[in-house]
Amino acid sequence: MFNNIIYFIVVLLIFNISYPDTPPEELLLSTLLPLILSWLIFAIYSARVFGYLLKRIREGARAAGALTDQYQRLTVRLSVLAIFLFALAVYFFNLRQWLLMIPGFRSFSVLQGVLALALFFLYLCTIWYLGYPVYKAIFRVAITRGSFVRSNLRFNLPILFPWLALSFVYDLLALSPWAGPDAFMNSVYGQVIFFAVFITLLMVVMPKFIQYWWGCKPLASSEKGLELDLFLRERRFRYRGLLKWPIFEGRMMTAGIMGIVPRYRYLLVTDSLLETLSIDELKAVLAHEMGHAKYRHLLFYILFFVGFMVLSFGLTDLFVYLTFLNPHFIDVLIGNDSSLNLFYLTLAFPMLITLLLYFRYVMGFFMRNFERQADLYSAATMGTPILTINSLEKIAFLSGKSRNIPNWHHFSIKQRVDYLWRANREPGLIKKHNRFVLTSFLVYLFCICSLGYLLNFGPVKRHMSYMLMGKALNQQILKDPYNIDLYQYLAAVYQEMGKGREAVDTYERIIGLDPNRAVALNNLAWLLVTTPDERLRDPKRALDLAKRAVALKRTPEFLDTLAEAHFANGFTEDAVKAIDEAIATAKDNIGYYKKQLKRFLDSEN
């Protein structure tokens, strides 16, 4: 399930970072035929590789654990191939452009996303359908092919419930007649706050709907259920329901916990696990799930998703700036739709890499250590690690999983068992591990907040945006070298970037083209009198420029520059007169002008 969460995030990212605005120039058939052909090639390839693996299983080539790992790796590889084919459909077969042609779809992004995801689910269903014989041979489960595909769908669709609800509410806000919500939602602050609040509310109440979707039934009526319920109550663990989890017809050996708050918190156990483990081993499994609730791991997962959202906003802008700074891509933007699609695909690629690295290495690190925390809590609750160890070993052996091979979100069974035995020998290890997790999270929080600020609000983003504007303005000036407005904008950009020499040269160019350009005269005067670069400072010329600007346009801003130039040349009395006039005529920034007046007067004392 954790792999599929990443798959869906990647697919939605690919779909949203695409070029949707222009209607497709080709016929619909030119999109349908490549889609059908790519699916057929994918299906043939999937059938071939699964058939090869099934042949090896029947020949008894390897141990069950290794075959399980090979099956899972093959499923991952095919899923990644499905993502690649989906990207082709979006960027080269104009999938989104055709979806926007459907009446009503342009206004509702959720409808576009649902149909796009339907294509990706087609690829996934192909994997499940063709991989069923291998799954059945390895895990030895009595489940039909149709039930296997339906169970996978039923198991994975709840991953998308938060996205569906979030997108629907966002669409409604975008269609609202008030400008306020839309403006707020288009800001970084607005999107982060909206996402954090809404996803938290969803995670609070969504488990109630998911347990209905999965067809879960209360477990308390059975003998084991009553004993497990008593065990939970004796530990004063608050929850809404202890449920049978019928996913994959109950044949999957697993348990889980859903819900942040007790009112909507559910513990799930499959029939296969109930049949396999003893009552004490089942208690150890439930104690493990209790550990997730005690340490609030589900809440941390929300914070990780919000953290990625904050990071992705800043990185998206950064990647856009870096891409635009390449002259080749500037030329691409004025090309045809195919070139634009290539541009957006290039833009999506670093975001996909960032996403995979974040979830695989950052979130994966915490998920593995959260599982270890829950294992240790289970051992401490049961008074011995043996029951937790026995449950892990049984699940690994009977489900055909490899005992020695870890994955990105779980340590291997061997690693988990070894650590539990170590904790039994070292009583202080539990506290040590909890401190390690807390310290790691504080480091993560500091890093994500720092990066989020630097990329979204700090000088890095501002500098990159000015670099981009300067690049674009210079390219426009090459095409229109006598456009004074372009030079004016470019000089202002250079000033904001702290490039004093370039700003001075640009203002000189403006004055050379138009000696009566008041704004250029004023801005150059201010720059010459306030720049920290001693090589550029020229108070005498600044005074001359400021007088020319005021003669053309007597505004408070220009009078302030004139006052500053008088003061820099030692003419304090003239400076006071100029700033007094600025105060008398100003409608805003009066506080600043009064501070200038005080500075001038204090210098005489």
Buried (B, 14 or more C-beta within 10 A) or exposed (E): EBBBBBBBBBBBBBBBBBBBEEEBEEEEEEBEEBBEEBBEEBBEEBBEBBEEBBEBBEEEEEEBBEBBBBBBEBBEEBBEBBBBBBBBBBBBBBBBBBBBEEEEBEEBBBBBBBBBBEBBBBBBBBBBBBBBBBBBBBBEBEBEBEBBBBBBEBBBBBBBBBBBBBBBBBBEBBEEEEEEBBEBBEEBEBBBBBBBEBBBEBBBBBBBBBBEEBEBEEBBEEEBBEBBBEBBEEEEBEBBBBBBBBBBBBBBBBBBBBBBBEEBBBBBBBBBBBEBBEEBBBBBBBBBBBBBBBBEBBBBBBBBBBBBBBBBBBBBBBBBBBBBBEEEBBEBEEEEBBBBBBBBBBBBBBBBEBBBEBBEEBBBBBBBBBBBBBBBBBBBBBEBBBBBBBBBBBBBBBBBBBBEBBBBBBBBBBBBBEBBEEBBEEEEBBEEBBEEBEEEBEEBEEEBEEBBBBBBEBEBBEBBBBBBBBBBBEEBBEEEEEBBEBBBBBBBBBBBBEBBEBBBEBBBBBBEBBEEBBBBBBBBBBBBBBBEEEEEBBBEBBBBBBBBBBEBEBBBBBBBBBBBBBBBBEBBEBBBBBBBBBBEEBEEBEEBBBEBBEBBEEEEE
